[in-house]
Amino acid sequence: MNYLAHPLIHLAAQHVISGGVVAYPTEGVWGLGADPFNQQAVNTILQLKRRPVHKGVILVAAHIQQFEFILRHLDSAQRQALASSWPGPHTWLVPHYNEIPYWICGDHATVALRVSAHPVVKALCQLAGPLVSTSANPQGLPPARTGFKARCYFADQVLYAPGQVNKNANPSTIRDLATGQIIRP
């Protein structure tokens, strides 16, 4: 399916652009997304999840070029490590050199970045730009693996994109770019 032409994707992207929060399927779980540079929208996600701001959130994009404002500080080996794992369910902790607001990176000198291969995420990010991407669940509860479960958690507090998570997939692997250490398998 061409989600880029889907009217509900356009509606969801417009909702993000105007400061709203969307729930959408990713490679492994349903996510909550918003414009990362809209502090009120990110705060809404943090409140819905009951997640403290100091933990930070992941940013997701449709292609690596959407992160160029952060990646311009990296050397060629670091860029190659990112490019060889993207798109896909690989999240990297990348130094942000104070290019990212606190409400995104929290207490960290790095920001979590991922370029998604999921067609819904790619379409949303192509239309609205990079998104905050955090699992669609209140803190301490299992991530939503279906749209139904996301609706059970958040009812009408967010707008729901169409689509499904990839079958038998898990949340993305998180790896530190500087050390190569796997933070979450």
TAUR-V329177 format. One record per residue. N is the residue number from 1. SS is DSSP state (h for helix, s for strand, l for the rest). PSI is psi in degrees with one decimal (NA if undefined). Layout:
# TAUR-V329177
<<N	SS	PSI> <N	SS	PSI>>
This chain:
# TAUR-V329177
<<1	l	139.0> <2	l	92.6> <3	h	-23.5> <4	h	-26.2> <5	h	-2.8> <6	l	127.3> <7	h	-32.7> <8	h	-28.1> <9	h	-41.0> <10	h	-40.3> <11	h	-44.7> <12	h	-42.6> <13	h	-42.4> <14	h	-36.3> <15	h	-43.1> <16	h	-48.2> <17	h	-33.3> <18	l	12.1> <19	l	9.5> <20	l	172.7> <21	l	136.4> <22	s	150.9> <23	s	137.7> <24	s	153.3> <25	s	144.8> <26	l	-168.4> <27	l	-41.8> <28	l	-30.1> <29	l	170.6> <30	s	144.4> <31	s	163.4> <32	s	135.7> <33	s	156.7> <34	l	170.7> <35	s	117.7> <36	l	-18.9> <37	l	7.8> <38	l	98.0> <39	h	-38.7> <40	h	-41.7> <41	h	-42.9> <42	h	-41.1> <43	h	-36.0> <44	h	-44.7> <45	h	-46.3> <46	h	-38.7> <47	h	-43.1> <48	h	-39.3> <49	h	-13.9> <50	l	44.4> <51	l	130.5> <52	l	144.9> <53	h	-29.4> <54	h	-16.4> <55	h	-24.2> <56	l	171.3> <57	l	164.1> <58	s	147.2> <59	s	139.2> <60	s	146.5> <61	s	167.2> <62	l	-29.9> <63	l	159.4> <64	h	-31.0> <65	h	-24.6> <66	h	-14.1> <67	h	10.4> <68	h	-35.0> <69	h	-21.2> <70	h	-42.0> <71	h	-14.5> <72	l	-18.6> <73	l	-8.9> <74	l	153.8> <75	l	173.0> <76	h	-35.0> <77	h	-40.3> <78	h	-42.9> <79	h	-39.6> <80	h	-40.0> <81	h	-43.0> <82	h	-50.6> <83	h	-33.7> <84	h	-17.2> <85	h	-9.6> <86	l	150.1> <87	l	156.0> <88	l	-176.8> <89	l	51.2> <90	s	117.6> <91	s	133.8> <92	s	138.1> <93	s	113.0> <94	s	135.2> <95	s	136.7> <96	l	-8.2> <97	l	41.2> <98	l	27.1> <99	l	-4.4> <100	l	135.3> <101	l	155.3> <102	h	-38.3> <103	h	-10.9> <104	h	-49.9> <105	h	-14.3> <106	l	-137.3> <107	l	15.3> <108	l	147.9> <109	l	-0.4> <110	s	162.9> <111	s	141.8> <112	s	122.5> <113	s	142.9> <114	s	139.7> <115	s	118.5> <116	l	147.8> <117	l	-6.7> <118	l	130.3> <119	h	-31.9> <120	h	-45.9> <121	h	-45.6> <122	h	-45.6> <123	h	-45.2> <124	h	-45.6> <125	h	-31.4> <126	h	-34.6> <127	h	-35.2> <128	h	-8.8> <129	l	-179.8> <130	l	149.6> <131	s	152.9> <132	s	139.3> <133	s	112.0> <134	s	149.1> <135	s	143.9> <136	l	81.6> <137	l	146.3> <138	l	146.5> <139	l	134.1> <140	l	-10.9> <141	l	156.7> <142	l	143.8> <143	l	145.1> <144	l	126.9> <145	l	-6.3> <146	l	158.3> <147	h	-35.3> <148	h	-45.2> <149	h	-39.3> <150	h	-41.5> <151	h	-34.4> <152	h	-37.8> <153	h	-42.1> <154	h	-3.9> <155	h	-123.4> <156	h	20.2> <157	h	-12.2> <158	l	165.3> <159	s	138.8> <160	s	127.5> <161	l	159.7> <162	l	166.9> <163	l	179.3> <164	l	156.7> <165	l	158.5> <166	l	136.8> <167	l	140.4> <168	l	17.9> <169	l	160.1> <170	l	167.8> <171	l	158.0> <172	l	149.9> <173	s	139.0> <174	s	128.0> <175	s	141.9> <176	s	124.6> <177	l	-38.3> <178	l	-37.8> <179	l	-19.9> <180	l	-3.8> <181	l	135.4> <182	s	121.8> <183	s	-41.3> <184	s	117.0> <185	l	NA>>
